[in-house]
Amino acid sequence: MKPEEINTEAWTAYGHHHRRRGTHLPEVDRIDWGPGATGPGDAILGDLDGRRVLDLGCGLTRHAAHLARDHGALVDAVDSSPTQIERARTRYDQLPGLNVVLADAVEHLRAAAPYDVIYSVHSVPYIDPHRLLPALSAALKPGARLCFTVLHTNSHGEGPSTALVPRSETLRLADGPELTVQMWVLTPELWEDLLVHYGLRVESITVLDAPEEGNHASYRLFQVRRPVRVTSRPRTTRPPVAHAAVGVGIILSGPDGVLLGRHRRRTIELPGGTVEPGESLRETVVRELAEETGLTGRPEDVRLLGMLLDHVGDVVRITVAAVLTTWQGTPADQKDESVSDWRWWPLDALPSGLFECSAQVLTTWRPDLNIDHPPAHFTPFADTADTVA
């Protein structure tokens, strides 16, 4: 049986036990976020009058009833336990503004209209985060609030895990047996990573400890918001394993042909080189041209034709074909550069021994040129179909 199925079965048994026992709990006048009625109450949810609100994992639905009755909220209270929902409907069937729903949380989130506020008291850890959190993010309006509590340390003092797997916890019944549930008890850092991964912004994390001496139970209250604007998250500071090289090949076409130089390895090639960190492709064109030939140009005069993909061994080679339409100066050999002897070559008298990347760039620019070279996959930056150069 899957972890979430185990949890639904346990909470169904929980509801059946209290229905048979006739358990009656008083109405509440605030949300009890933590053990022993700890936490900041309703204020963190903001103004709820007329707002669409979701209570996720509502149980007996006392909190949802309080928000509908005392704050004028329009609340959907959702739980997957039939017996808990039956208890809630029996108690609150005629309460205006409250809609009690028996459903899987994720299925409900995917089908419902977006909410102004979603909250959950202790229920989020019973659902696989990779299933729940993207649905939660999509079900929030831009700028909307998400507030929820998660178990951090159980009553025996067992703390959270850095592994994204559920573990067994005990659900105790008054005057009854103990039930086993499966919970994702994760570190706050891992919860935050998951929330950010799915497009949410964590505004605060509050520690909620059990007030009784000797009770080690501790929860974390997350206050989260869906950003009004889509945000990005910085990459890790650890660089990826190198597997690609990105460079540019630069075409300068004048009255006397195209500019080519001779590499110290004896190949004939266009100006060009490797993109450096922080550069745009156009900036790379201008920098490499100046470093190799002494010619100067402006990024705005660079026309990017497209991208050539081939490989050298296990390294993907990416070469961007570029044309510089205007430049200043006379090409000259530059000290400590590997390419020299810059000359203008007529298109109908190009030299043999072209460097294959330069050959690929030239035929990308002018497919009619009579040049043989290994193929490369070409993706144009203009609105044309992909070809093989």
Helices and strands as residue ranges (DSSP letters): H 3-21, G 43-45, E 52-56, H 62-71, E 74-79, H 82-92, E 98-102, H 105-111, E 115-120, G 124-126, H 129-139, E 140-153, E 167-172, E 178-183, H 188-197, E 201-209, E 218-225, E 244-251, E 253-254, E 257-263, E 268-269, E 272-274, H 281-293, G 299-301, E 302-312, E 315-324, E 339-345, G 347-349, H 356-365, E 377-380, E 387-388
